Amino acid sequence: MLPRVVHVDADASSRTILAVFENGERRRFDVSPLLDEGVFRLIADPSAFSDVAIDEMGGVEWKAGPDLSRDTVYLRCEVIG
């Protein structure tokens, strides 16, 4: 199993999240391609996009409803450090 997210920050202006994983890796995920699809439309508004947290499985979730598994975030992110 891939590492859990231990910290997440949203950048509403670029529609990206910065995820820090339990192994110390920092990765950036561009959510913008998803914002026109299904439940992700609920976080198209910058204030909704900014309301992000870590779920109990170590993935990423938004208060408005959408979520991303830790595997998805880890595998689809750009490594930044």
Secondary structure, DSSP 8 states (H G I E B T S, - for coil): ----EEEEEEETTTTEEEEEETTS-EEEEE-GGGTTSGGGGGG-SHHHHH-EEE-TTS-EEETTS-EE-HHHHHHHSEE--
